[in-house]
Each structure stands twice: as structure tokens, then as C-alpha cells.
Amino acid sequence: MPEFQADNGNSLPYGSEEVLGFKLFKKYELGKLLGYGAFAKVYHARELCTGQSVAIKAMSKQRILKGNLTSHVKREISILRRLRHPHIVRLDEVLATKNKIYFVLEFAKGGELFAKIAKGRFSEDLSRKYFQQLISAVAYCHSRGIFHRDLKLENLLLDENWDLKITDFGLSAVSDQIQPDGLLHTLCGTPAYVAPEILAKKGYDGATVDIWSCGVILYVLNAGYLPFNDLNLMVMYRKIYKGEFRCPKWTSPELKRFLTRLLDPNPSTRITIHEILNDPWFKKGYKDIKYPIENEFELKNFGQGEEKDFLNAFDIISFSSGFDLSGLFSNNGNRVDGEKLISKEPPERIIEKIEAAAKEEGLVVAKKGFGVILQGQNGTFTFTVEINRLTEELVIVEVKSGGFGLDIWTEKFKPLLNSSPEATTSSR
């Protein structure tokens, strides 16, 4: 199971570069450099136990902190762990040392789509194929309240089957970031792909700006060059703001009409995802992608019988320290102590045992959702016990404490639950 790793001495000295053949956490052997940006480098790597290829995105904590990008990195992790779609690069694992953060990602063997289009424009049918895959993934993201905000050819990769994979969600936004006016306000994106409403600086809808960028991508696939481009940035922005572009002569009337709707400078009349999916040009040969949800389990509200949101594989991983982001940028070890236990005992029975033991110890007990809060006399310590169901048979018991309370848990409470032979524990 993927696990967030702290520095265990098996990392490179501060300031040094990853080297070919370096064994990262004795788990991955680094290969050649695939690409780099201002804050990250991406390497090909091989998982030692399976020989499987992966991509490892290495980021300097120092540069992230200096660039005030901590929230961006945490958001990217949070977003990627929620996305499971055949046309989105999969995040498998997050590792960290004292100085660096590593994303272990699905390896896209075909490289950047940008490199392919640089050799010459695509046929209309091939352009349609990749646009269909792009829209399938974008629609999936939007349905989950996630907006990429930096869609461009450089962020589209190809796998070994030459199918498309969206990557780099570092500038993505989630619906929680929408302000009271119902819009996003952060200025972001790549100049040639940026939507006119972002330039207007009056707020924008995350879905409509992604659709605009998709329109730019489709134009480039068909034409072989950008619809809005000028050495003078302000001249280019003026063209974008007015929606001034011309389709090449080989563009079919149907595609020209479709591009006009995608690159409509008015976001309120721009084509929507729903309309794209029903457009005659788009629908030709389109097969709706069924993306099955893997390893997901329903949660039940204990005692209420109502369905709660399911846990997917990454939600389960997050119960380990693997995706506890609270200490991602901290080197001082100042974090809440805790422990997690997987048990087959019914949640109600677990709570009964804890409450009975707490009463014997003279502790103050308070209900908290599907768990309890235990407090020592005069508030000398507090720790919480939360219970979440994984399957019909398994539950996770998570204990959090400031430190002293965890000792009480270990000595007095944990033995009660460990009496079940099926129970297993993991600490952090």
C-alpha cells in the first residue's frame, strides 16, 4: 500500500541532484530526466520489486516555500488522489525527504502530445479522437468539482497505446475555492491558452475557462499552430479578448462551426460540456467511456442505515500516514500522535468497550460523529477515537492525541480491541 515516507537517510544531500541509478527509498531506481520546470524535475524510474516503469516528479521544498506554493502542492495531492480516469495520469504514491517531495506517477511512455504535433498537424479524425479523450477527462473532473485551469498541449501526454493522459494539476481549483459571487478569481494559466474572462479580471467560471483551453488545443491539433499568437503579448491578449482567429482552409465547415463555439469570447454563450457531448462533429465515432470505480466501499452512518460517501483506494491510503499532509512541509516532528487499527468488530461494540473503560478510568466522554472524545480530569489530556467503515466486515479505528493521552490509550484501551484476533494495527 502506498505510504508517505519521511527522510530515512536514504536520500540525497541537500542541494544535490538526483543521479542515474539512485535508489530512492530502496524502492525506485531513478532513470533519465524527462523534463523540468521552475519548481520540479520529472524522471523516468523503475520500481525495483516489479520492474514497472513510473514517472517521479521531484520538487524542492525550499523552492516551494520560497514561491509560496505549499497550498498548491497540497491541493494537487488532494486532487490527484481523487481522480481515477483512463485519460488522467494516475498518482500512485507520495514520498518525502527532509528537502524534497516526490510524486510517483503513472508513466506515459508516448511522451508529450506537443512533441507529436510539432512534427505536423493531425488529420481531422485524429484531432477528433484526442479531443474526445480530452473532453471525457475534463467532464469527469468538472463533475467532481475540479477545474484544471492550465490545459495545454504540454500537459497532455500519451501512453504506450498512444492514448491521451492529462497531467499537471498544480494550478487546479476545486469548488471550495469559489467565492461568494460564484466565481474564481485567481489569475493563472498559460498566455496562449488563457480565456478572455481571466484577462478581464472580474472573476470566472472554472468550467468555461477549461472549455476555452480545450478549444485552443483542438485548433492546434487541426491547424498545427496556435489560434492566438503574437510576439507582442498585449497584441495577443487583445486578439484573445475579442476572439479574433481564422481557421485554415482545410478545416471542414462542421469543425469551423464547432471551434467558433468553443472559442466564443463570451463565457455565458460559450458551448458547455453537455452541448459538446451532443455536438454532431464531436459525436462522430465517440464511445462514452465507462470508468469503473476501483476498490471503493460504501460507508454506512452507524445506527442510521443511511448511505454515506464511499471510500476509494486513496481515501483508505489516507488513513495511514501516507497522505496525511499536515507534516508534509514540517521537519520538526511537531504533529499530533496517533494510531490506526483495522478491526472486524462492529462499530457499536467498539464504542461500548471504549465508553465502559473510560468510565472505569474516570474520564469524561463525549460523542463525536462516529466515535468519541475522551478527556482526563481537569482537562489534563484529550484524545479522540473515530471509526469509519471500509466494508461490511471491516472498520478503521483512528486515535489522535497530543501525546500523553496516547499512552493512556495504549495501556488501557487498546488491549480491549486487540483481543480480536482479526485486528491489525498501524502507528505513526
N, C-alpha and C positions, 0 to 999 in steps of 0.2 A: 504494500500500500504506500502511495507517495507520502513523503514526510518532509516537513520543513526542517532544514538542517542548520544548526548553529556551527560556528567555527570549531572544528575539532583538530586543528593543527595541520590538516591535510589540504591546505590552501596556499596560494601563492603569497609571497611577501607583499606588503603594501606598496603600491606604485609599480609593481612588475606586471608584465603582460602574460596572458595565457600562452602556453607553448605547445607545439605539436606533440601529441603523445602524453600530455599531462593527464594524470588520473584524478579527476575531480571526485572527492569523497570516496575514492576507490570504487566508484560505480560507473563513471563515464570516462571514456578516453577521448580527449579533445582532438579534432582534426583541423582541417584548413579553415581559415577565416572566410566567411561567406559574404559579409558586408558589415558596415559600421555607420554610426551616426554620431551626433554630438554627445550622447549620453550612454550609448550601448554599442556592443560588438556582438555579432552573431556568428557562431561557429558550427560546423558540422561536427558531430560527435557520435560515438558508438557506445551503446550500453553493454558493459562487459559481460553480464550474465546471459544476455540473449543475442548479442551481436547486432541488435536492431539499430538502425540509424535514427538519430534525433537531431534537432537543432537546439543549441544552447545560446540564449540571449544573456550576455554578461553586462551588468550595469554597475558602475562605481557609485557607492553610497555617498562618497564625498561630493561628486558632481550632482547627484540627485538632490542632496541637501542644499548645495550652493544655488542650484537652479530652482529651489522651492518646488520640487516635483514629487515630494513624498506622497501627497494625496493622489497624484496621477498614477504612481506605481501601485499604490494600494487599490485604487479603483480599477486599474487594468487587471489585477489579480482577481478581484471580486467579480468583474465582468466575465473574464475568460473561464472561470470555474463554473459559470452558469450556462455556458454556450456549448452545445453538442449538436453540430450540424455538419453534413458531409462537405460543405463548401466554406467552412471556417477552420482555421488552423487550431488544433487542439492543444491545450495546456495540460501537460501530464504531471508536472512537479515544480515546486519552487524550493530552491536551495539558497542558503545564505552563509557567508563567512563574515568575519569582522569588518571587511572592507567592501564586499561585493554581494550583489544579489543575482541569482541565476534563474532564468525561466527555462525549463526543459519543455520543448515544444515538438509537436509533430514535424517531421522533416518533409519538406516539399521538394522532391527530387528534381522537378522540372524547372525550378528557379522562378525568376520574376516574369510575369506576363509582359512587362515593359521591355525586357530584352528581346522577346519574340516579335513584338510589334515594331521595334526599332529596325528590324530587318525588312519590313514591308507590311503594308496594310493587309487585313484579313478579308476574306470573302464575306458577303452579307450573311450567308448561312452560318459561317464560323463565328462571326460577330454576334449573331443572334444566340448561338449556343452558349457563349461565355456570358452574354448579358442575362440570359435566362438563369444561369447558375448564380450570377451575382445578385439578381433580384430575389431569388429564392432565399439566399442567406440574409439579405438585408430585411426582407419581410419577416423572417424568423426573429431577427434582432429586435425590430420595431414592435413585434407582438409581445416581446418581453420587456418593453420599455427601455431598450438600449439603442443609442444612436452613435454611429461610428465617428462622424464629423471630419474624417480625413481620408475618405475613399479616393484612391488614385491608382494608376497602373502599378506604381512602385510598391503598393501594399496589396497587390494581387499576385499570388504565387500559383504554381502549377505542380500537381503531384505526378507520380510515375505514370498515371493514366492520362496525363495532360488535362485533368480536370482542375477547375479553379478553386483556390483557397484564399479567403480573406485573412489578412494578418494585421498586426499593429493596432491594437485598440487603446493605445496610450492617450489619445485625445478624446476618447469616447465619453459620452454623457449618459446618465440614467435619468429616469423620470423624476427621481427625488430632487434633482438639481433644477427642475423647472421652477421659476419664480412665480409670485402671486399673479402676475399678468398672464400666466400660462405659457411663457416663452423662456428660451435660454438666452443668455447674454454674453457668454464668454466668446471672445474673438479667437477663432482658431481655423486651421485648415491650410491648404497649400494654394498659393495665389491663383494659378491657372484653373483650379478646380473649385474655388470658393464661390458660394452662391451670392447673388446680389444683395439679398436681405442681410447677410452678415456684414457686407460693406456699409449698409445703411446705418448700422449700429443702433437699431431700435428694438432689438430682440428678434428672435427667430424660432421657428419650429424645427426640432431636430430631424423629423422625418422628411420635411420638404428640402432641407439642405442636403441630406443624403441622396434624395432623388435627383437633385441638380447635378451632384458629383457623378452619379451613375450615368446621367445624360452625357456629361463630358467624356466619360470612359467609353460609352458606346460610339460617340462621334469619332474618337481617336481610333478605335478598332476598325471602323469602316473607312475612315479617311487616311489614317496614317500620320496625322498631325493634329494639334490642338485647335479647338474652335475659337478660343480667345487667346491670343498670344501677341506680345509686343515687347520690344526691348525696354520701352518706357512703361514702367509699372502702372503709372497713373492712366496712361492711354489704354492699357489692357483692362484696368478696372472700370474705365468708362464704357468700354465695349461690353463687359460683363453686366454692368448695371443696366444697360439698355437692351441687352440680349441680342447684340449685333453679331451674327455669324452667317456664313454661307456654306451650304453643303456642296461637296464636289459633284461633278457632272454624272458620275456613275451611281450616285445614290438613287435608289428607287423612290417613286412618289410616296409609297407607304412608309418607308423608313424616314423620309424627309418630314412627313407629317408627324410621325412619332417623335422625332428629335425636337421638333418645334414645341411640342407639348412638354417634353422633358426639360428643355431649356427655356421655358417660359419665365421671364424675369419677375413676373408677379406670382408670389408663392400661393396666393389664395386661388388662382386659376390653374396653377401647375398640376399636371397629372398626378394622381395618387397611386399608391401601391395597388389598391384594389382595381383601379382603372387600367394600370399596366398589365396586371394579370389577365384582364379581359380584352386587351387590345388585339385586333386581328393579326398585326405584324408580329407581336410578341408570342401569341399563342401557337403559331405555326410550329408543329413538331414538339411542343412543350409537354413534358411529362411532370406532373406535380410530384415533388419529392416528398416521400414519406420518411420523416426522420424519427425512427423509434426512440423512445426514451429508454436509455440503458440503465440497469441497476438502480431503478427508482422504486421507492417503497412508500406506501401511504402511511401517514401519521394519523392516529386517531386521538381526538380530545378525550382524555381519560375520564370516564364516568359520564360523558355526554353523548357518545356514539356518533358525533358529527365528524365529517371528514375534514382534515387539516391539510395544508400543503405537504406534498411528498418530499422526501429527501432523495437527491440524486447522489451519484458516486462522490462528487466533490463535496457535497454537504456532509456526507459521512466522514470523508477525509478531514473536514474542518473540525470534527470533534477531537482529532489529535492535534498536536502542536503544529502539524504540517501547514495549516492555513490560518493559524492564529496570528493575525497581522499586528497585534499590539506591540510585539517586541521586535518587529522587522528591522527598525532603524535604531534600536537601542542596544548598546554594548555593555550596559552596567548591570544587567541581570535584574533590574528592579521591576518585577512583574508579579502579578498575582499567582500564588502557588495553586496547584490544583491536581486533580486526578480524575481519570475516567475508568468506568467499569462497565463491561458488557455482561448482561445477565438475562436469564430466561425467566426470572421471577416476574409475576405480574406487577405493574407499577403500584397498584393499590397496596399490595402486600409489602413492597419495599418501603413505602411511606409509613405504613403501620409500624414496621420494625423500627424505623428511624425515630418516629414520634414516641414510641414506648421507651426506647433507650434514652432519648433526650429528657423525658420526664424523670427517669431514674437518676440522671446526672444533674437535675435541677436547672436545665437550660430553658430559655424562652423559645417557643416555637411559633413561627408564623407561616401561613400558606403563601406560596409564590407560584402562580400558574400551575404547572405540573411538577411541583416539587415543594421544598420547604426552606425556610431561613432559620438557622439555629444561632442563638446568641447567648453568650455567657452572662452570668450575673453581673449587674452594673456595667454591662456593655464592654467587658474586658476583651472579648473577641467575637467575631461573626463569621460564619461560613454558610454558603448556600449549597443546596443539593437540587439539581434539576434532572428531570427524567424525560427522555424522548424515545419514542418507539421507532425501531428500524423496520421490523417485520411483525407479523402476527405473533412471533415467538420471542424476538429479541428486543431488548431495550438498552439504551445507554444511560448510565448514571454518571453525571458530571458534578464534581465537587470543586468549589472555588473558595479560597480562603486567603487572608492576609499573611498566613504563615503559622501562627500559633494555633489557630483553630484547626489546621490540617493535622496537627499532632493528635488532637482530641479525636478527630475523625479516624485516624489510623489505629489508635489504641482501642477506642470504644465502639465505633460504628461499623467500620469496615469488616471486622471479623464476622459480624452478623450476616452480611451479604455474601461474604466469601464462603459461607457454609454450603452454598450451592456449587456442586462440582462442575457445572457448565460455565460458571462465571470466569471471565478473564479480565485482567486489569492492564492499564497503561498509564504511566505518570508523565508529568512534565516538570 
